[in-house]
Amino acid sequence: MLRCFGAAIGKNVNIYPSARVYFPWNLTVGDWSAIGEDALIYNLGLITLGEKVTISHGAHLCAGSHDYMHADLTLLKLPITVKDQAWICADAFVGPNVVVGEGAVVGARAVAVKDIESWTVVAGNPAREIKKRTIKLKLRASSHNQPIVQHVPS
């Protein structure tokens, strides 16, 4: 249905029916990504999700605000970008004009109002880095068929 209203949705994307997308024409979702139950995609500005991105249940991506320095509170339509393999955990908030870097994790109920570096884990309000993220890959050694664990990125 989102595609019918202008959303650019990749292959093998899972968007739960209870997720709310305000303006489908301002949404781009890469392959193998998911938007969970009760997620709120308030996309006054463009929201771009890369490949293999997870937006967990109850997360709120807010691509709009007001300019409080002006008496008329001018509406701001600012983008949000969530790069490949990033995870926005349950009930987290990502504010306008934020870039969540590749592989980053925004922890449950965190409030991200500034850019998040790639391959970091952030938590809290405001979101602060708590550690680097590594991915454990299990590889099979060809000669003995024993698992080898490799951490990426270093």
C-alpha positions as CSV (number, residue, x, y, z in Angstrom):
1,M,0.0,0.0,0.0
2,L,2.8,2.4,0.8
3,R,4.2,2.0,-2.7
4,C,0.8,3.1,-4.1
5,F,1.3,6.4,-2.4
6,G,4.9,7.0,-3.5
7,A,7.1,5.2,-1.0
8,A,10.3,3.6,-2.4
9,I,10.4,0.2,-0.8
10,G,13.1,-2.3,-1.5
11,K,12.9,-6.1,-1.7
12,N,12.1,-8.4,1.2
13,V,11.0,-5.4,3.4
14,N,8.7,-6.1,6.4
15,I,6.6,-3.2,7.6
16,Y,4.1,-4.1,10.4
17,P,0.5,-3.0,9.7
18,S,0.5,-1.1,13.0
19,A,3.5,1.1,12.0
20,R,2.4,4.6,11.1
21,V,3.9,6.4,8.1
22,Y,2.5,9.9,7.7
23,F,3.8,10.8,4.2
24,P,4.7,7.7,2.1
25,W,6.2,9.8,-0.7
26,N,8.8,10.9,1.8
27,L,10.0,7.4,2.7
28,T,12.7,5.3,1.1
29,V,13.5,1.8,2.6
30,G,16.3,-0.4,1.4
31,D,16.3,-4.2,0.9
32,W,15.9,-6.5,3.8
33,S,14.8,-3.8,6.2
34,A,12.0,-3.8,8.8
35,I,9.7,-1.4,10.6
36,G,8.2,-2.9,13.7
37,E,4.9,-2.7,15.5
38,D,3.6,0.7,16.5
39,A,6.7,2.5,15.0
40,L,6.0,6.1,14.2
41,I,7.5,7.5,11.0
42,Y,6.7,11.2,11.1
43,N,8.3,12.1,7.8
44,L,7.6,15.7,7.0
45,G,11.1,15.6,5.7
46,L,12.6,12.7,3.8
47,I,13.3,9.6,5.8
48,T,15.8,7.2,4.2
49,L,16.5,3.7,5.6
50,G,19.4,1.8,4.1
51,E,19.6,-2.0,3.6
52,K,19.2,-4.4,6.5
53,V,17.9,-1.6,8.8
54,T,15.7,-2.5,11.8
55,I,13.3,0.0,13.3
56,S,12.0,-1.8,16.4
57,H,8.5,-1.6,17.9
58,G,7.5,1.8,19.3
59,A,10.4,3.7,17.8
60,H,9.7,7.3,16.7
61,L,11.5,8.9,13.7
62,C,10.6,12.5,13.7
63,A,11.6,14.4,10.5
64,G,10.0,17.7,11.4
65,S,10.2,20.4,14.0
66,H,9.6,24.1,14.4
67,D,12.0,27.1,14.4
68,Y,11.4,28.3,17.9
69,M,13.5,31.5,17.2
70,H,10.7,32.8,15.0
71,A,7.4,34.0,16.4
72,D,5.4,32.1,13.9
73,L,7.2,28.8,14.8
74,T,8.1,28.1,11.1
75,L,7.7,24.5,10.3
76,L,11.0,22.7,9.5
77,K,11.0,19.6,7.3
78,L,14.4,18.1,7.9
79,P,15.6,14.7,6.8
80,I,16.6,11.6,8.7
81,T,19.0,9.0,7.3
82,V,19.5,5.6,8.9
83,K,22.4,3.9,7.1
84,D,22.8,0.1,6.3
85,Q,22.7,-2.4,9.1
86,A,21.7,0.1,11.8
87,W,19.2,-0.7,14.5
88,I,16.8,1.7,16.1
89,C,15.7,-0.2,19.3
90,A,12.3,-0.3,21.0
91,D,10.8,3.1,21.9
92,A,13.9,5.1,20.8
93,F,13.5,8.6,19.3
94,V,15.5,9.9,16.3
95,G,15.1,13.6,15.8
96,P,15.2,15.8,12.6
97,N,18.4,16.2,10.6
98,V,20.0,13.2,12.2
99,V,22.2,10.7,10.4
100,V,22.5,7.3,12.1
101,G,25.7,5.8,10.7
102,E,26.2,2.4,9.2
103,G,25.9,-0.5,11.7
104,A,25.1,1.9,14.6
105,V,22.6,0.9,17.4
106,V,20.4,3.4,19.1
107,G,19.5,1.7,22.3
108,A,16.0,1.2,23.7
109,R,14.3,4.5,24.7
110,A,17.4,6.5,23.7
111,V,16.9,10.0,22.3
112,A,19.2,10.7,19.3
113,V,19.2,14.4,18.4
114,K,22.7,14.5,16.9
115,D,24.4,12.3,14.3
116,I,25.4,8.8,15.5
117,E,28.8,7.5,14.3
118,S,29.0,4.3,12.3
119,W,29.4,1.1,14.3
120,T,28.7,2.6,17.7
121,V,26.1,1.8,20.3
122,V,24.4,4.8,22.0
123,A,22.0,4.9,24.9
124,G,20.3,7.5,27.1
125,N,18.8,11.0,26.9
126,P,20.5,12.5,25.1
127,A,22.0,9.5,23.4
128,R,25.7,9.0,24.2
129,E,28.2,6.4,22.9
130,I,28.5,3.5,25.3
131,K,30.7,1.3,23.2
132,K,31.7,0.2,19.7
133,R,29.7,-2.4,17.9
134,T,31.3,-5.5,16.4
135,I,29.7,-8.3,14.5
136,K,30.7,-11.8,15.2
137,L,30.9,-13.9,12.1
138,K,31.1,-17.7,12.4
139,L,33.3,-19.1,9.6
140,R,34.1,-22.7,9.0
141,A,37.8,-23.6,8.6
142,S,38.1,-25.6,5.4
143,S,40.6,-28.2,6.7
144,H,39.0,-29.1,10.1
145,N,35.5,-27.8,9.8
146,Q,35.9,-26.0,13.1
147,P,34.2,-22.6,13.7
148,I,36.4,-19.5,13.6
149,V,35.0,-16.3,15.1
150,Q,35.9,-13.1,13.4
151,H,34.9,-9.6,14.6
152,V,34.0,-7.0,12.0
153,P,34.8,-4.1,11.8
154,S,38.0,-4.0,13.8
